[in-house]
C-alpha cells in the first residue's frame, strides 16, 4: 500500500480559496495588459525611429546624387579646360575653366562624403528603442 498525504490546503482563515484564485488571475491579467501596452509603446517608438532614420538616409542619398551630378559637370568642365589649355597655352580662358572645374570637383567630393556618412548602418539602427527595451527588460527582471 502506498502512503498518500492529503494535498496542502490553500484556504485562508476566511475559507475562500476561490477568491485567491480570482486575485491571482486578476494579477496575471493586469500583468499581461501592462506587458501588451509596453510592447505596443515600444513598437510605436520603433516605427517612429525607423521613419526618422529613413528620412535621414533619404537626405544622404540626395546629397550623393547632388555630388554625382556636380562631379559630372566638373568632369565636363575639366575636360574642356584641358582641351583649351592644350590648344591655347597661355590663354586665360582655359585656366579659368580649370579653376572652375577643380572648384566643382571639391564641392562634389564634400557632398558625396557627407552623404555617405549619413548612410552608415549604425545611424539607421533604432537606438532609442533598443535602449528602452533593455531598460524594460531589467525592470521586469527586478520585479520577478
VOBA-491537 format. One record per residue (C-alpha): residue number from 1; residue in one letter; x negated, y, z. Coordinates in nm, 3 decimals, m for minus. Layout:
   num   residu        xx        yy        zz
   NUM        A         X         Y         Z
...
END
This chain:
   num   residu        xx        yy        zz
     1        X     0.000     0.000     0.000
     2        X    m0.111     0.347    m0.073
     3        X    m0.102     0.623     0.184
     4        X     0.060     0.926     0.035
     5        X     0.064     1.254     0.215
     6        X     0.353     1.486     0.157
     7        X     0.276     1.784    m0.062
     8        X     0.191     2.104     0.121
     9        X     0.495     2.321     0.173
    10        X     0.462     2.669     0.026
    11        X     0.755     2.810     0.216
    12        X     0.712     3.128     0.411
    13        X     0.854     3.194     0.752
    14        X     1.175     3.318     0.595
    15        X     1.201     2.992     0.397
    16        X     1.203     3.144     0.041
    17        X     0.963     2.961    m0.195
    18        X     1.168     3.075    m0.496
    19        X     1.108     3.439    m0.406
    20        X     0.733     3.373    m0.406
    21        X     0.759     3.216    m0.749
    22        X     0.956     3.517    m0.875
    23        X     0.699     3.757    m0.728
    24        X     0.416     3.562    m0.889
    25        X     0.600     3.561    m1.221
    26        X     0.658     3.933    m1.189
    27        X     0.288     3.993    m1.120
    28        X     0.189     3.781    m1.419
    29        X     0.441     3.967    m1.634
    30        X     0.307     4.303    m1.517
    31        X    m0.049     4.192    m1.588
    32        X     0.046     4.079    m1.938
    33        X     0.225     4.408    m2.003
    34        X    m0.081     4.604    m1.891
    35        X    m0.317     4.392    m2.099
    36        X    m0.091     4.432    m2.403
    37        X    m0.079     4.808    m2.350
    38        X    m0.458     4.818    m2.311
    39        X    m0.514     4.619    m2.630
    40        X    m0.275     4.844    m2.824
    41        X    m0.455     5.153    m2.697
    42        X    m0.793     5.011    m2.793
    43        X    m0.664     4.921    m3.140
    44        X    m0.532     5.276    m3.187
    45        X    m0.870     5.416    m3.084
    46        X    m1.043     5.169    m3.316
    47        X    m0.829     5.279    m3.612
    48        X    m0.886     5.648    m3.539
    49        X    m1.261     5.599    m3.505
    50        X    m1.283     5.397    m3.827
    51        X    m1.082     5.666    m4.011
    52        X    m1.322     5.933    m3.888
    53        X    m1.628     5.728    m3.985
    54        X    m1.487     5.655    m4.331
    55        X    m1.430     6.028    m4.384
    56        X    m1.792     6.098    m4.288
    57        X    m1.907     5.825    m4.526
    58        X    m1.699     5.986    m4.800
    59        X    m1.871     6.317    m4.735
    60        X    m2.208     6.138    m4.755
    61        X    m2.111     5.982    m5.086
    62        X    m2.005     6.324    m5.212
    63        X    m2.348     6.462    m5.125
    64        X    m2.516     6.173    m5.304
    65        X    m2.306     6.232    m5.616
    66        X    m2.384     6.604    m5.596
    67        X    m2.753     6.524    m5.561
    68        X    m2.744     6.290    m5.861
    69        X    m2.567     6.547    m6.079
    70        X    m2.815     6.819    m5.985
    71        X    m3.103     6.576    m6.037
    72        X    m2.980     6.505    m6.390
    73        X    m2.963     6.878    m6.461
    74        X    m3.312     6.916    m6.313
    75        X    m3.446     6.641    m6.534
    76        X    m3.299     6.813    m6.840
    77        X    m3.449     7.146    m6.739
    78        X    m3.786     6.989    m6.659
    79        X    m3.787     6.808    m6.988
    80        X    m3.711     7.125    m7.180
    81        X    m3.969     7.313    m6.973
    82        X    m4.231     7.055    m7.059
    83        X    m4.147     7.077    m7.426
    84        X    m4.157     7.455    m7.419
    85        X    m4.479     7.453    m7.217
    86        X    m4.649     7.221    m7.459
    87        X    m4.537     7.408    m7.771
    88        X    m4.578     7.758    m7.648
    89        X    m4.863     7.752    m7.400
    90        X    m4.879     8.076    m7.216
    91        X    m4.521     8.187    m7.276
    92        X    m4.340     8.281    m6.957
    93        X    m4.004     8.127    m7.057
    94        X    m4.138     7.774    m7.032
    95        X    m4.292     7.824    m6.692
    96        X    m3.979     7.983    m6.559
    97        X    m3.782     7.681    m6.680
    98        X    m4.035     7.464    m6.498
    99        X    m3.986     7.658    m6.174
   100        X    m3.608     7.628    m6.206
   101        X    m3.635     7.256    m6.272
   102        X    m3.856     7.196    m5.971
   103        X    m3.623     7.401    m5.751
   104        X    m3.323     7.195    m5.865
   105        X    m3.514     6.872    m5.805
   106        X    m3.593     6.979    m5.448
   107        X    m3.228     7.065    m5.382
   108        X    m3.117     6.730    m5.527
   109        X    m3.363     6.540    m5.311
   110        X    m3.243     6.719    m4.998
   111        X    m2.877     6.642    m5.080
   112        X    m2.947     6.277    m5.158
   113        X    m3.149     6.229    m4.838
   114        X    m2.881     6.397    m4.630
   115        X    m2.610     6.184    m4.791
   116        X    m2.791     5.854    m4.739
   117        X    m2.846     5.947    m4.374
   118        X    m2.469     5.966    m4.327
   119        X    m2.419     5.620    m4.477
   120        X    m2.619     5.420    m4.223
   121        X    m2.424     5.127    m4.086
   122        X    m2.480     5.235    m3.727
   123        X    m2.292     5.558    m3.794
   124        X    m1.994     5.359    m3.923
   125        X    m1.961     5.139    m3.614
   126        X    m1.676     5.228    m3.375
   127        X    m1.894     5.313    m3.076
   128        X    m1.625     5.465    m2.853
   129        X    m1.401     5.161    m2.893
   130        X    m1.687     4.923    m2.812
   131        X    m1.773     5.129    m2.503
   132        X    m1.411     5.127    m2.384
   133        X    m1.376     4.752    m2.441
   134        X    m1.692     4.689    m2.237
   135        X    m1.562     4.915    m1.959
   136        X    m1.221     4.744    m1.960
   137        X    m1.384     4.402    m1.953
   138        X    m1.590     4.498    m1.650
   139        X    m1.280     4.635    m1.475
   140        X    m1.092     4.310    m1.537
   141        X    m1.387     4.105    m1.408
   142        X    m1.398     4.313    m1.089
   143        X    m1.024     4.277    m1.041
   144        X    m1.046     3.898    m1.067
END
